[in-house]
């Protein structure tokens, strides 16, 4: 009989391990120690309100804190196309900037692949 390839062996070992690990993760069979409290079961509606209602309320409050000031100033909250800005650059447009060669201000010779040192 031909022995399996190393890849087949690796897949077999990984598959066996993946099948055995959930079987080893069984719940503990211990009793609650003496002196510990026995809390009552949690109502499902209460758990839903706590686990769903509080995050939803926080989401709404944060949204109001972000949008309410701009709405109060009369600004729109709909997304719009922002105007292009060159932060820290010249207020002139790119075509109005001086070229790399001193004294030239023609728009077709300003920087780009044809710029020179």
Long-range contacts (C-beta under 8 A, 24 or more apart in sequence): none
